[in-house]
Amino acid sequence: ARRPGRTMRRAARPAEPGLPVVAVVGRPNVGKSSLVNRMVGSRVAVVEEHPGVTRDRKCLVAEWNGRAFTLVDTGGWLAGGDGLVAQVSAQAERALAEADMVLLVLDATVGITVEDEAVAALVRKSSTPCLVVANKVDSASRESDAWELAGLGLGDPMMVSALHGRGAGDLLDEVVRRLPRPPAGPAAGPAAGPAAEPERDLTEPPAIAIVGRPNVGKSTLFNRLVGDERSVTHDLPGTTRDAVDTVVATEAGALRFIDTAGLRRKSRIGQGAEYYSLVRALQAIDRADVSLLVIDATQGVTHQDQRLAERIDAAGSPVVIVLNKWECLEAGARSALSADVEDRLGFLAYAPVLRISALTGLGVHRLLPAVSSSIDAYRRRVPTAALNTLIAQAQRAQAAPGSRVLYAVQGATDPPTITLFTDHGLEPTYVRYLERRIREHFGLGPTALKLRVRRKVVRSRPSERSR
């Protein structure tokens, strides 16, 4: 149970620059992701009982007793691996090198293994302050087993149960106690008091979700955009298991890029980690300001690409269609693919289409301007007077059959949402006509645009009724 006066932030958020970094490391399947979920106060990391679920570094903010720090979940480290295993281990090593403090997580029910000794040697070599965490100590009867872990020579273990929360508060107390103190600001001092701490900027940078089917190059594109090997890349489909966020300073301002797991047909999605990877990817689409729909140019637009595009369009956020692996196509195949995109993704006709190579960097420089333009259109507010002038001009050019738009107002942004008040209903074809006129006139091309039709009852005046 938590002691009086303790507070834990329950809503996890992606990492912020300037905070102390605590890396959670260990061999596979010792409960690292479960511990991260417990420390940040919500289920933000995909967890399953078999090893190898976590592969990328996932950075989140944890907060305890008024102290915030970045918590880094890593995949299981194994010595001497190759291929995918080696990349996962390399991600854990980079997290260890960048950390101010390390939580070495061990399984108290198993004791010290050869893999544990190898991870401990790696931690000892780094000289980063370390705290040994004995996980799966679900009851007092397990504590005697946990003391065996002190044999690694990295200090006495902190005994916790990430699954049940036992000892989590004591662990957080110790983490906060050992963290480097923040530098005193100019307002620090007895007169300033605790309230004199500078307030954190709560303005969230725009979120850019990179989505698509498995093995189309999403993680390769993500790494190129953020300028770092944050995500594990491999030719094995389904390499990415969780959504990975990174904030990047660009010419267009700070942007949060989100690498997501590949989306497959529901009939091919299993239980456990694969299901939760799907949930995380769909959540990333829903909270994104812009979605980059990555399509493998060598395979063309598939039925699954169409379904995913419909899902993004329904979310209402702008979308940029990215044809990756463009360098692999001959001239004839490129023309055929462009026609295929126009035909199968015609309902996203407003979306820009970029031809790139995430591997070589071809055309990637055009992504940020397209994203910036999409965000501007997504947040655009149209002047009411100019909107109604345009509606009047559109009706004079082509009148609605048996109806008339009395006036229009924009009720919301993100995306632009316009309500048309009419004396009768409008045909869907006429609504599309007005949408096209509004989009072209106000430059809303890169974003979805919602038009709502409301019938307004026009009441006659009393003098007219008396006649």
Secondary structure, DSSP 8 states (H G I E B T S, - for coil): ---TT--B--S-EE--TTS-EEEEE-STTSSHHHHHHHHHTS--S---SSTT---S-EEEEEEETTEEEEEEE-----TT--THHHHHHHHHHHHHHH-SEEEEEEETTT---HHHHHHHHHHHHHT--EEEEEE---SGGGHHHHGGGGGGSS---EE-BTTTTBTHHHHHHHHHHHS------TT-STTT-GGGS---------EEEEEESTTSSHHHHHHHHHTS--S---SSTT---S-EEEEEEETTEEEEEEE------GGG--STHHHHHHHHHHHHHHH-SEEEEEEETTT---HHHHHHHHHHHHHT--EEEEEE-GGGS-HHHHHHHHHHHHHHTGGGTTS-EEE--TTT-TTGGGHHHHHHHHHHHHT----HHHHHHHHHHHHHHS--TT--EEEEEEEETTTTEEEEEESS---HHHHHHHHHHHHHHHT-TTS--EEEEEE------HHHHH-
